[in-house]
Amino acid sequence: MDPIIDNVVGKQASENTKYYALYSYFVLCLSKTRIATIFCKSPSTISSWISQYMDTRTVARQGRRNTQVVLDEHIDWFMGFYKQNPLAFLDEAKFVYEKMFAASISISM
């Protein structure tokens, strides 16, 4: 598929993109269907952006609260793991950690 399409279709829109869509709706008076076509989104998505803006005067996503707690035991485990395996990759530590603690973790940066 085309790299441009790959980077637009199925991806979350930035705040900037949402503001351009709102500009198209409120200032240029384009229909929701036309805006959806231009921005490769569904008309219901455009409607959601408009509703959110009308309600909150912003298009920012709500922040997520991290409810997971890192225990001292887990930190100590990682420190010990890397003392014994100083050349281990993150995916190796993740694999062993998940087996040891029966919990999923992310290694993304």
MMTF fields as JSON, N, C-alpha, C and O atoms, coordinates in Angstrom:
{
  "mmtfVersion": "1.0.0",
  "mmtfProducer": "UNKNOWN",
  "numBonds": 435,
  "numAtoms": 436,
  "numGroups": 109,
  "numChains": 1,
  "numModels": 1,
  "chainsPerModel": [1],
  "groupsPerChain": [109],
  "chainIdList": ["A"],
  "bondAtomList": [4, 2, 8, 6, 12, 10, 16, 14, 20, 18, 24, 22, 28, 26, 32, 30, 36, 34, 40, 38, 44, 42, 48, 46, 52, 50, 56, 54, 60, 58, 64, 62, 68, 66, 72, 70, 76, 74, 80, 78, 84, 82, 88, 86, 92, 90, 96, 94, 100, 98, 104, 102, 108, 106, 112, 110, 116, 114, 120, 118, 124, 122, 128, 126, 132, 130, 136, 134, 140, 138, 144, 142, 148, 146, 152, 150, 156, 154, 160, 158, 164, 162, 168, 166, 172, 170, 176, 174, 180, 178, 184, 182, 188, 186, 192, 190, 196, 194, 200, 198, 204, 202, 208, 206, 212, 210, 216, 214, 220, 218, 224, 222, 228, 226, 232, 230, 236, 234, 240, 238, 244, 242, 248, 246, 252, 250, 256, 254, 260, 258, 264, 262, 268, 266, 272, 270, 276, 274, 280, 278, 284, 282, 288, 286, 292, 290, 296, 294, 300, 298, 304, 302, 308, 306, 312, 310, 316, 314, 320, 318, 324, 322, 328, 326, 332, 330, 336, 334, 340, 338, 344, 342, 348, 346, 352, 350, 356, 354, 360, 358, 364, 362, 368, 366, 372, 370, 376, 374, 380, 378, 384, 382, 388, 386, 392, 390, 396, 394, 400, 398, 404, 402, 408, 406, 412, 410, 416, 414, 420, 418, 424, 422, 428, 426, 432, 430],
  "bondOrderList": [1, 1, 1, 1, 1, 1, 1, 1, 1, 1, 1, 1, 1, 1, 1, 1, 1, 1, 1, 1, 1, 1, 1, 1, 1, 1, 1, 1, 1, 1, 1, 1, 1, 1, 1, 1, 1, 1, 1, 1, 1, 1, 1, 1, 1, 1, 1, 1, 1, 1, 1, 1, 1, 1, 1, 1, 1, 1, 1, 1, 1, 1, 1, 1, 1, 1, 1, 1, 1, 1, 1, 1, 1, 1, 1, 1, 1, 1, 1, 1, 1, 1, 1, 1, 1, 1, 1, 1, 1, 1, 1, 1, 1, 1, 1, 1, 1, 1, 1, 1, 1, 1, 1, 1, 1, 1, 1, 1],
  "groupList": [{"groupName": "MET", "atomNameList": ["N", "CA", "C", "O"], "elementList": ["N", "C", "C", "O"], "formalChargeList": [0, 0, 0, 0], "bondAtomList": [1, 0, 2, 1, 3, 2], "bondOrderList": [1, 1, 2], "singleLetterCode": "M", "chemCompType": "L-PEPTIDE LINKING"}, {"groupName": "ASP", "atomNameList": ["N", "CA", "C", "O"], "elementList": ["N", "C", "C", "O"], "formalChargeList": [0, 0, 0, 0], "bondAtomList": [1, 0, 2, 1, 3, 2], "bondOrderList": [1, 1, 2], "singleLetterCode": "D", "chemCompType": "L-PEPTIDE LINKING"}, {"groupName": "PRO", "atomNameList": ["N", "CA", "C", "O"], "elementList": ["N", "C", "C", "O"], "formalChargeList": [0, 0, 0, 0], "bondAtomList": [1, 0, 2, 1, 3, 2], "bondOrderList": [1, 1, 2], "singleLetterCode": "P", "chemCompType": "L-PEPTIDE LINKING"}, {"groupName": "ILE", "atomNameList": ["N", "CA", "C", "O"], "elementList": ["N", "C", "C", "O"], "formalChargeList": [0, 0, 0, 0], "bondAtomList": [1, 0, 2, 1, 3, 2], "bondOrderList": [1, 1, 2], "singleLetterCode": "I", "chemCompType": "L-PEPTIDE LINKING"}, {"groupName": "ASN", "atomNameList": ["N", "CA", "C", "O"], "elementList": ["N", "C", "C", "O"], "formalChargeList": [0, 0, 0, 0], "bondAtomList": [1, 0, 2, 1, 3, 2], "bondOrderList": [1, 1, 2], "singleLetterCode": "N", "chemCompType": "L-PEPTIDE LINKING"}, {"groupName": "VAL", "atomNameList": ["N", "CA", "C", "O"], "elementList": ["N", "C", "C", "O"], "formalChargeList": [0, 0, 0, 0], "bondAtomList": [1, 0, 2, 1, 3, 2], "bondOrderList": [1, 1, 2], "singleLetterCode": "V", "chemCompType": "L-PEPTIDE LINKING"}, {"groupName": "GLY", "atomNameList": ["N", "CA", "C", "O"], "elementList": ["N", "C", "C", "O"], "formalChargeList": [0, 0, 0, 0], "bondAtomList": [1, 0, 2, 1, 3, 2], "bondOrderList": [1, 1, 2], "singleLetterCode": "G", "chemCompType": "PEPTIDE LINKING"}, {"groupName": "LYS", "atomNameList": ["N", "CA", "C", "O"], "elementList": ["N", "C", "C", "O"], "formalChargeList": [0, 0, 0, 0], "bondAtomList": [1, 0, 2, 1, 3, 2], "bondOrderList": [1, 1, 2], "singleLetterCode": "K", "chemCompType": "L-PEPTIDE LINKING"}, {"groupName": "GLN", "atomNameList": ["N", "CA", "C", "O"], "elementList": ["N", "C", "C", "O"], "formalChargeList": [0, 0, 0, 0], "bondAtomList": [1, 0, 2, 1, 3, 2], "bondOrderList": [1, 1, 2], "singleLetterCode": "Q", "chemCompType": "L-PEPTIDE LINKING"}, {"groupName": "ALA", "atomNameList": ["N", "CA", "C", "O"], "elementList": ["N", "C", "C", "O"], "formalChargeList": [0, 0, 0, 0], "bondAtomList": [1, 0, 2, 1, 3, 2], "bondOrderList": [1, 1, 2], "singleLetterCode": "A", "chemCompType": "L-PEPTIDE LINKING"}, {"groupName": "SER", "atomNameList": ["N", "CA", "C", "O"], "elementList": ["N", "C", "C", "O"], "formalChargeList": [0, 0, 0, 0], "bondAtomList": [1, 0, 2, 1, 3, 2], "bondOrderList": [1, 1, 2], "singleLetterCode": "S", "chemCompType": "L-PEPTIDE LINKING"}, {"groupName": "GLU", "atomNameList": ["N", "CA", "C", "O"], "elementList": ["N", "C", "C", "O"], "formalChargeList": [0, 0, 0, 0], "bondAtomList": [1, 0, 2, 1, 3, 2], "bondOrderList": [1, 1, 2], "singleLetterCode": "E", "chemCompType": "L-PEPTIDE LINKING"}, {"groupName": "THR", "atomNameList": ["N", "CA", "C", "O"], "elementList": ["N", "C", "C", "O"], "formalChargeList": [0, 0, 0, 0], "bondAtomList": [1, 0, 2, 1, 3, 2], "bondOrderList": [1, 1, 2], "singleLetterCode": "T", "chemCompType": "L-PEPTIDE LINKING"}, {"groupName": "TYR", "atomNameList": ["N", "CA", "C", "O"], "elementList": ["N", "C", "C", "O"], "formalChargeList": [0, 0, 0, 0], "bondAtomList": [1, 0, 2, 1, 3, 2], "bondOrderList": [1, 1, 2], "singleLetterCode": "Y", "chemCompType": "L-PEPTIDE LINKING"}, {"groupName": "LEU", "atomNameList": ["N", "CA", "C", "O"], "elementList": ["N", "C", "C", "O"], "formalChargeList": [0, 0, 0, 0], "bondAtomList": [1, 0, 2, 1, 3, 2], "bondOrderList": [1, 1, 2], "singleLetterCode": "L", "chemCompType": "L-PEPTIDE LINKING"}, {"groupName": "PHE", "atomNameList": ["N", "CA", "C", "O"], "elementList": ["N", "C", "C", "O"], "formalChargeList": [0, 0, 0, 0], "bondAtomList": [1, 0, 2, 1, 3, 2], "bondOrderList": [1, 1, 2], "singleLetterCode": "F", "chemCompType": "L-PEPTIDE LINKING"}, {"groupName": "CYS", "atomNameList": ["N", "CA", "C", "O"], "elementList": ["N", "C", "C", "O"], "formalChargeList": [0, 0, 0, 0], "bondAtomList": [1, 0, 2, 1, 3, 2], "bondOrderList": [1, 1, 2], "singleLetterCode": "C", "chemCompType": "L-PEPTIDE LINKING"}, {"groupName": "ARG", "atomNameList": ["N", "CA", "C", "O"], "elementList": ["N", "C", "C", "O"], "formalChargeList": [0, 0, 0, 0], "bondAtomList": [1, 0, 2, 1, 3, 2], "bondOrderList": [1, 1, 2], "singleLetterCode": "R", "chemCompType": "L-PEPTIDE LINKING"}, {"groupName": "TRP", "atomNameList": ["N", "CA", "C", "O"], "elementList": ["N", "C", "C", "O"], "formalChargeList": [0, 0, 0, 0], "bondAtomList": [1, 0, 2, 1, 3, 2], "bondOrderList": [1, 1, 2], "singleLetterCode": "W", "chemCompType": "L-PEPTIDE LINKING"}, {"groupName": "HIS", "atomNameList": ["N", "CA", "C", "O"], "elementList": ["N", "C", "C", "O"], "formalChargeList": [0, 0, 0, 0], "bondAtomList": [1, 0, 2, 1, 3, 2], "bondOrderList": [1, 1, 2], "singleLetterCode": "H", "chemCompType": "L-PEPTIDE LINKING"}],
  "groupTypeList": [0, 1, 2, 3, 3, 1, 4, 5, 5, 6, 7, 8, 9, 10, 11, 4, 12, 7, 13, 13, 9, 14, 13, 10, 13, 15, 5, 14, 16, 14, 10, 7, 12, 17, 3, 9, 12, 3, 15, 16, 7, 10, 2, 10, 12, 3, 10, 10, 18, 3, 10, 8, 13, 0, 1, 12, 17, 12, 5, 9, 17, 8, 6, 17, 17, 4, 12, 8, 5, 5, 14, 1, 11, 19, 3, 1, 18, 15, 0, 6, 15, 13, 7, 8, 4, 2, 14, 9, 15, 14, 1, 11, 9, 7, 15, 5, 13, 11, 7, 0, 15, 9, 9, 10, 3, 10, 3, 10, 0],
  "groupIdList": [1, 2, 3, 4, 5, 6, 7, 8, 9, 10, 11, 12, 13, 14, 15, 16, 17, 18, 19, 20, 21, 22, 23, 24, 25, 26, 27, 28, 29, 30, 31, 32, 33, 34, 35, 36, 37, 38, 39, 40, 41, 42, 43, 44, 45, 46, 47, 48, 49, 50, 51, 52, 53, 54, 55, 56, 57, 58, 59, 60, 61, 62, 63, 64, 65, 66, 67, 68, 69, 70, 71, 72, 73, 74, 75, 76, 77, 78, 79, 80, 81, 82, 83, 84, 85, 86, 87, 88, 89, 90, 91, 92, 93, 94, 95, 96, 97, 98, 99, 100, 101, 102, 103, 104, 105, 106, 107, 108, 109],
  "secStructList": [7, 7, 2, 2, 2, 2, 6, 6, 6, 6, 1, 7, 7, 7, 2, 2, 2, 2, 2, 2, 2, 2, 2, 2, 2, 2, 6, 1, 7, 7, 7, 2, 2, 2, 2, 2, 2, 2, 2, 6, 7, 7, 2, 2, 2, 2, 2, 2, 2, 2, 2, 2, 2, 2, 2, 2, 1, 7, 7, 7, 7, 7, 7, 7, 7, 7, 7, 7, 7, 7, 7, 2, 2, 2, 2, 2, 2, 2, 2, 2, 2, 2, 2, 2, 7, 6, 6, 7, 7, 2, 2, 2, 2, 2, 2, 2, 2, 2, 2, 2, 2, 1, 7, 7, 7, 7, 7, 7, 7],
  "xCoordList": [0.839, 0.0, 0.884, 2.057, 0.342, 1.042, 1.437, 0.613, 2.686, 3.124, 2.281, 2.098, 1.777, 0.935, -0.342, -0.745, -0.965, -2.208, -1.936, -2.728, -0.823, -0.463, -0.365, -0.695, 0.089, 0.286, -0.933, -0.885, -2.025, -3.235, -4.392, -5.04, -4.65, -5.803, -5.574, -4.538, -6.534, -6.456, -5.59, -5.366, -5.105, -4.266, -5.076, -6.013, -4.709, -5.363, -4.927, -3.758, -5.872, -5.582, -4.922, -5.235, -4.014, -3.383, -4.373, -5.392, -4.062, -4.911, -4.96, -6.009, -3.837, -3.763, -4.736, -5.444, -4.763, -5.676, -7.123, -7.945, -7.429, -8.795, -9.196, -10.33, -8.265, -8.577, -8.797, -9.646, -8.046, -8.286, -9.669, -10.361, -10.061, -11.398, -12.472, -13.474, -12.272, -13.229, -13.292, -14.371, -12.159, -12.107, -12.918, -13.667, -12.76, -13.499, -15.006, -15.788, -15.397, -16.822, -17.4, -18.409, -16.758, -17.314, -17.06, -17.924, -15.905, -15.553, -15.864, -16.473, -15.443, -15.663, -17.039, -17.452, -17.744, -19.102, -19.173, -20.152, -18.134, -18.172, -19.013, -19.106, -19.616, -20.426, -19.525, -18.35, -20.094, -19.341, -18.882, -17.783, -19.73, -19.375, -18.182, -17.278, -18.178, -17.065, -15.773, -14.71, -15.872, -14.693, -14.169, -12.96, -15.072, -14.668, -13.909, -12.922, -14.361, -13.675, -12.289, -11.32, -12.19, -10.909, -9.885, -8.717, -10.329, -9.406, -9.345, -8.727, -9.987, -9.985, -10.49, -9.901, -11.574, -12.214, -13.689, -14.196, -14.366, -15.801, -16.561, -16.074, -17.746, -18.553, -18.855, -18.953, -19.003, -19.265, -18.06, -18.226, -16.855, -15.65, -15.635, -15.332, -15.959, -16.016, -17.073, -16.848, -18.211, -19.271, -18.787, -19.108, -18.017, -17.469, -16.522, -16.562, -15.67, -14.745, -15.517, -15.162, -16.569, -17.378, -18.067, -18.046, -18.668, -19.349, -18.376, -18.671, -17.209, -16.215, -15.801, -15.676, -15.588, -15.185, -16.289, -16.015, -17.519, -18.646, -18.798, -19.148, -18.536, -18.686, -17.517, -17.717, -16.301, -15.113, -14.233, -13.331, -14.488, -13.659, -12.217, -11.289, -12.052, -10.745, -10.938, -12.027, -9.874, -9.914, -8.891, -8.643, -8.3, -7.255, -7.843, -8.964, -7.069, -7.469, -7.364, -6.524, -8.206, -8.107, -6.887, -6.625, -6.151, -4.971, -5.372, -6.434, -4.53, -4.765, -3.982, -2.82, -4.634, -3.932, -3.306, -3.947, -2.067, -1.381, -1.724, -1.332, -2.45, -2.873, -1.927, -2.091, -0.945, -0.02, 1.049, 1.497, 1.436, 2.444, 3.657, 3.536, 4.816, 6.055, 6.499, 6.784, 6.553, 6.947, 8.462, 9.169, 8.944, 10.382, 10.915, 12.04, 10.092, 10.48, 10.785, 11.726, 9.997, 10.184, 11.438, 12.187, 11.653, 12.862, 14.098, 15.073, 14.048, 15.169, 15.405, 16.547, 14.309, 14.451, 15.173, 16.091, 14.755, 15.413, 16.884, 17.735, 17.182, 18.579, 19.405, 20.508, 18.869, 19.565, 19.696, 20.733, 18.628, 18.665, 19.784, 20.54, 19.891, 20.915, 22.312, 23.299, 22.42, 23.741, 24.244, 25.434, 23.315, 23.693, 23.788, 24.537, 23.03, 22.971, 23.156, 22.217, 24.345, 24.529, 24.318, 24.096, 24.38, 24.208, 22.823, 22.599, 21.917, 20.574, 19.803, 19.915, 19.028, 18.16, 16.868, 16.523, 16.169, 14.923, 13.898, 13.201, 13.806, 12.808, 13.125, 12.211, 14.401, 14.773, 14.349, 13.803, 14.608, 14.208, 12.688, 12.16, 11.99, 10.526, 10.004, 9.088, 10.576, 10.144, 10.292, 9.366, 11.468, 11.728, 10.848, 10.301, 10.713, 9.881, 8.436, 7.839, 7.874, 6.482, 6.261, 5.198, 7.258, 7.146, 7.24, 6.519, 8.125, 8.377, 7.213, 6.815, 6.665, 5.643, 4.232, 3.284, 4.068, 2.761, 2.057, 0.859, 2.815, 2.266, 2.882, 4.056, 2.088, 2.563, 3.186, 2.677, 4.285, 4.908, 5.229, 5.283, 5.44, 5.796, 7.273, 7.821, 7.915, 9.328, 9.501, 10.626, 8.407, 8.508, 9.093, 8.98, 9.709, 10.335, 9.535, 9.9],
  "yCoordList": [-1.177, 0.0, 1.24, 1.175, 2.324, 3.595, 4.063, 4.007, 4.525, 4.965, 6.117, 6.222, 6.964, 8.066, 7.505, 7.902, 6.591, 5.992, 5.206, 5.264, 4.472, 3.701, 4.589, 4.156, 5.831, 6.724, 7.566, 8.377, 7.384, 8.16, 7.262, 7.508, 6.23, 5.371, 4.508, 3.857, 4.51, 3.671, 4.236, 3.56, 5.433, 6.055, 7.111, 7.688, 7.36, 8.42, 9.766, 9.972, 10.663, 11.994, 12.843, 12.721, 13.693, 14.621, 15.729, 15.898, 16.475, 17.612, 18.608, 19.189, 18.804, 19.73, 19.32, 20.162, 18.045, 17.535, 17.777, 18.182, 17.533, 17.745, 19.215, 19.522, 20.125, 21.547, 21.945, 22.789, 21.353, 21.632, 21.137, 21.79, 19.983, 19.46, 20.378, 20.648, 20.855, 21.787, 23.094, 23.655, 23.572, 24.775, 24.542, 25.414, 23.376, 23.048, 23.052, 23.434, 22.628, 22.545, 23.916, 24.337, 24.613, 25.854, 27.066, 27.936, 27.141, 28.324, 28.123, 28.985, 26.986, 26.747, 26.156, 26.067, 25.755, 25.202, 23.947, 23.735, 23.119, 21.839, 20.847, 20.934, 19.919, 18.902, 17.908, 17.758, 17.233, 16.22, 15.103, 14.569, 14.757, 13.7, 14.116, 13.316, 15.361, 15.864, 15.91, 15.521, 16.379, 16.446, 15.039, 14.811, 14.103, 12.716, 12.162, 11.445, 12.487, 12.031, 12.65, 11.958, 13.932, 14.641, 14.084, 13.903, 13.816, 13.395, 11.876, 11.395, 11.127, 9.651, 9.142, 8.238, 9.722, 9.319, 9.07, 9.446, 8.448, 8.221, 9.483, 10.261, 9.685, 10.845, 10.846, 11.91, 9.662, 9.612, 10.112, 10.701, 9.88, 10.39, 11.908, 12.562, 12.467, 13.929, 14.491, 15.514, 13.831, 14.261, 14.23, 15.121, 13.207, 13.109, 14.265, 14.848, 14.596, 15.716, 17.016, 17.821, 17.218, 18.434, 18.471, 19.5, 17.374, 17.31, 17.564, 18.325, 16.92, 17.11, 18.569, 19.13, 19.183, 20.586, 21.484, 22.414, 21.203, 22.011, 21.881, 22.849, 20.695, 20.442, 20.967, 21.523, 20.792, 21.068, 22.202, 22.659, 22.654, 23.673, 23.202, 24.009, 21.895, 21.324, 20.032, 19.458, 19.589, 18.307, 17.339, 16.271, 17.728, 16.901, 15.59, 15.545, 14.542, 13.251, 13.324, 14.044, 12.59, 12.53, 11.715, 10.658, 12.21, 11.484, 10.211, 10.134, 9.247, 7.987, 7.99, 8.395, 7.535, 7.422, 6.043, 5.038, 6.009, 4.741, 4.196, 4.767, 3.1, 2.534, 1.437, 0.908, 1.098, 0.056, 0.643, 1.775, -0.144, 0.28, -0.626, -1.848, -0.003, -0.777, -1.017, -0.078, -2.265, -2.617, -2.666, -2.933, -2.407, -2.483, -3.869, -4.012, -4.88, -6.262, -6.404, -7.1, -5.751, -5.841, -5.08, -5.533, -3.936, -3.16, -3.961, -4.037, -4.555, -5.378, -6.56, -6.937, -7.142, -8.266, -7.828, -8.506, -6.681, -6.179, -5.88, -6.204, -5.266, -4.957, -6.248, -6.322, -7.253, -8.532, -9.23, -9.819, -9.161, -9.801, -9.214, -9.951, -7.883, -7.255, -7.341, -7.211, -7.555, -7.811, -9.18, -9.36, -10.152, -11.496, -11.602, -12.43, -10.768, -10.821, -9.418, -8.857, -8.853, -7.449, -7.198, -6.053, -8.208, -8.02, -8.451, -8.55, -8.7, -9.161, -8.036, -6.866, -8.415, -7.475, -7.293, -8.128, -6.203, -5.935, -7.047, -7.418, -7.581, -8.633, -9.889, -10.618, -10.151, -11.298, -11.07, -11.965, -9.864, -9.542, -9.581, -10.06, -9.086, -9.103, -10.533, -10.823, -11.415, -12.817, -13.467, -14.105, -13.296, -13.907, -13.265, -13.965, -11.949, -11.241, -11.734, -12.01, -11.844, -12.257, -13.68, -13.991, -14.549, -15.906, -15.885, -16.608, -15.059, -15.008, -14.395, -14.911, -13.293, -12.55, -12.722, -12.175, -13.457, -13.673, -12.347, -12.204, -11.393, -10.074, -9.592, -9.838, -8.916, -8.408, -7.021, -6.198, -6.774, -5.457, -5.031, -5.854, -3.733, -3.181, -2.828, -2.4, -3.01, -2.632, -1.478, -1.164, -0.844, 0.257, 1.485, 1.66, 2.31, 3.508, 4.716, 5.832],
  "zCoordList": [0.0, 0.0, 0.0, 0.37, -0.399, -0.465, 0.944, 1.856, 1.14, 2.468, 3.025, 4.238, 2.154, 2.625, 3.236, 4.33, 2.532, 3.027, 4.305, 5.246, 4.349, 5.542, 6.78, 7.885, 6.597, 7.727, 8.068, 8.993, 7.333, 7.604, 8.02, 9.037, 7.238, 7.479, 8.718, 8.849, 9.61, 10.803, 11.912, 12.916, 11.761, 12.795, 13.537, 12.985, 14.788, 15.535, 14.979, 14.65, 14.883, 14.367, 15.45, 16.634, 15.025, 15.961, 16.306, 15.636, 17.354, 17.713, 16.562, 16.283, 15.903, 14.787, 13.669, 13.118, 13.348, 12.321, 12.729, 11.907, 13.984, 14.465, 14.345, 13.979, 14.654, 14.53, 13.073, 12.786, 12.155, 10.737, 10.318, 9.537, 10.842, 10.538, 11.109, 10.446, 12.327, 12.925, 12.148, 11.962, 11.701, 10.86, 9.584, 9.144, 9.01, 7.792, 8.04, 7.169, 9.218, 9.553, 9.918, 9.351, 10.867, 11.389, 10.496, 10.388, 9.861, 9.076, 7.593, 6.96, 7.046, 5.62, 5.324, 4.167, 6.384, 6.28, 5.412, 4.697, 5.479, 4.763, 5.553, 6.777, 4.854, 5.535, 6.264, 5.931, 7.264, 8.009, 7.075, 7.226, 6.115, 5.16, 4.308, 4.067, 3.853, 3.026, 3.852, 3.37, 5.076, 5.953, 6.22, 6.206, 6.462, 6.705, 5.51, 5.676, 4.318, 3.103, 3.003, 2.691, 3.262, 3.164, 4.155, 3.813, 5.379, 6.439, 6.637, 7.587, 5.74, 5.805, 7.149, 7.742, 7.616, 8.864, 8.583, 7.526, 9.514, 9.328, 9.741, 10.561, 9.177, 9.586, 11.089, 11.701, 11.681, 13.125, 13.924, 14.992, 13.414, 14.077, 14.028, 15.026, 12.875, 12.738, 13.686, 14.333, 13.768, 14.689, 16.135, 16.921, 16.481, 17.843, 18.137, 19.221, 17.169, 17.35, 17.56, 18.421, 16.775, 16.888, 18.25, 18.925, 18.652, 19.955, 21.097, 22.018, 21.029, 22.081, 22.158, 23.247, 21.0, 20.983, 21.542, 22.3, 21.168, 21.647, 23.171, 23.846, 23.703, 25.141, 25.964, 27.044, 25.461, 26.275, 25.755, 26.457, 24.537, 23.87, 23.666, 23.598, 23.571, 23.284, 22.494, 22.476, 21.847, 21.134, 21.712, 21.154, 22.84, 23.453, 23.96, 24.466, 23.814, 24.378, 25.885, 26.425, 26.552, 28.002, 28.383, 27.808, 29.346, 29.807, 30.529, 31.147, 30.443, 31.149, 32.437, 32.485, 33.469, 34.739, 34.813, 34.507, 35.216, 35.377, 36.755, 37.773, 36.781, 38.061, 38.538, 39.638, 37.718, 38.123, 39.033, 38.852, 39.995, 40.957, 40.792, 40.71, 40.745, 40.688, 42.122, 42.867, 42.488, 43.847, 43.966, 42.995, 45.167, 45.424, 45.07, 44.594, 45.309, 44.988, 43.484, 43.101, 42.654, 41.202, 40.778, 39.913, 41.389, 41.076, 41.482, 40.734, 42.67, 43.141, 42.199, 41.938, 41.692, 40.769, 39.5, 39.038, 38.93, 37.713, 37.958, 37.13, 39.087, 39.402, 39.49, 38.949, 40.169, 40.287, 38.942, 38.64, 38.124, 36.808, 35.957, 35.323, 35.943, 35.111, 35.717, 34.993, 37.017, 37.602, 37.152, 36.891, 37.062, 36.62, 35.098, 34.579, 34.383, 32.912, 32.33, 31.767, 32.459, 32.057, 30.562, 30.168, 29.741, 28.3, 27.802, 26.596, 28.713, 28.333, 27.634, 28.0, 26.633, 25.941, 26.745, 27.581, 26.482, 27.195, 27.006, 27.95, 25.782, 25.549, 26.358, 26.743, 26.621, 27.456, 28.908, 29.553, 29.41, 30.78, 30.905, 31.909, 29.903, 29.893, 29.964, 30.733, 29.176, 29.139, 30.52, 31.02, 31.125, 32.436, 33.511, 34.364, 33.474, 34.447, 34.407, 35.447, 33.192, 33.054, 33.549, 34.087, 33.374, 33.914, 35.435, 36.123, 35.944, 37.389, 38.158, 39.203, 37.642, 38.381, 37.817, 38.381, 36.733, 36.098, 35.829, 36.07, 35.33, 35.018, 33.705, 33.43, 32.917, 31.636, 31.817, 32.578, 31.116, 31.153, 29.731, 28.818, 29.558, 28.266, 28.264, 29.28, 27.113, 27.01, 26.038, 25.649, 25.64, 24.687, 25.375, 26.588, 24.576, 25.122, 24.758, 25.126]
}
